Amino acid sequence: HLGHAHLFTGPVGVGKDALAFHFAALLNCTGSGEKPCGACPACRQFRNLEHPALHLVFALPNKGKQANNPDPYKGFSESDMELVRETIAAKAKTPYRPLQFPGGNFIRIPSIRK
């Protein structure tokens, strides 16, 4: 039996994210045989950090007033959003890479709600 939630903790760089992605792929794998298979649609989506059940939550820079705004990216310019996309793509290639952004000191409440 699995718990309703799992918390991966430890120092920076030990592979918490990589283990969480692998664990999520294992739980969602639709392939036959050894799991995660790495070839089924779910495994490929997790490898690319694009699975609909995967929600990344990370600290973002403050871009103005955020009170009661449901969009965690409110106030981001297109160049800011491109940096977010590039950072997530780099994380997909190297799961040990941290998701950090300049000025990102706090996880926004809308990110948690979303």
C-alpha positions, 0 to 999 in steps of 0.5 A: 500500500502507498501513502496518500503523500510522500515527502522527499527530503535531504540536502541540495543536490542529492536527487530528491527531484530525480527520485520523485520523477522516477517514482511518479513514472513508476506509479503511472507507467502503462507499459508491460514488464519492468516499471517504469518502462521508459517507453510508454506515453506516461513515462515519456511525459514524466521524463519531459516533465509534461505529464498532466498529473505532474505539478512543479512548485518552485519559488518565483521572483516578485513581479508586483502585487499578487494578492488574490490573483490565481495566476502565479505568473501574473506580471511576468514578461514574455522573456520571464516566461521564456526563462521559466520554460528554458529552466524547466526544459533544462531540468527535464534533461538533468533532473539534478539541476535545481529549479531556481530563478533570480529573485525567486525567494518565496513560493507564491500562494497561487502556485500552491492553490493551482 
